[in-house]
Amino acid sequence: NISGLAGSKVNLAIELDRPAQSAELVLRDLVTRRQSLEGEPKVTKLPLMIEGNKLTVSLELLADQTYEVFAESADEMELPENKYRIRVRQDEAPQVWFESPAEALEVHTLAEILMRLRVSDDYGLTRAGVMFEVNNEEEYPLLAQDFQAAAEELKKTGKLTPQTRATLEKVLPLEHFTLTQQDSVMYYAFAEDNRPGAN
């Protein structure tokens, strides 16, 4: 059985006890009970590359499916009936929320405001931070963190242990901006996961 992130590429290698003359992989989409009333599930047949008693194929994980391997040797011996499951998990967008400040607030012009946020992602974070602007003008970064340790680990070891949760905080010192009571400060937090093109 195979389980993986949507869009992952899978290289499947199968070893038989004798050389195969013909072989194919049959994929069937899983359907709900309601969908089953509309007709048969979609079936896709992929030819398997044969090298003696070894079979290989590459496929992309797009949806929950079942798959079966069909193979026949030169003496017409067929592979016993088999059926396996493919489970595909969609990549979720990162989650970001402020612990402090919890909502809009009024402060004096010399206040120091603690910005604390939590970020999380199902597969791993790459960047997170807080941006702010005064009176809807130019944006400034207050806090930015790169989670590059996982990327470096991937380069060195070929394995990835991504950071999926983090708490970040920094003080926003309003006294540096010579504000008046009529000024406003807006801010937002951001987070990127390790598949930025997907979400």
ABEGO torsion letter per residue (X at the ends): XBBBBBGBBBBBBBBBABBBABBBBBBBBBBBAAAAAAEBBBBBBBBBBBBEABBBBBBBBABBBBBBBBBBBAAGBBBBBBBBBBBBBBBBBBBBBBAOBABBBBBBAABBBBBBBBBBBAAEBABBEBBBBBGGBBBBBABBBBBAAAAAAAAAAGBBBBBABBBBBBBBBAAAAGBBAABBBBBBBBBBBABAAAX
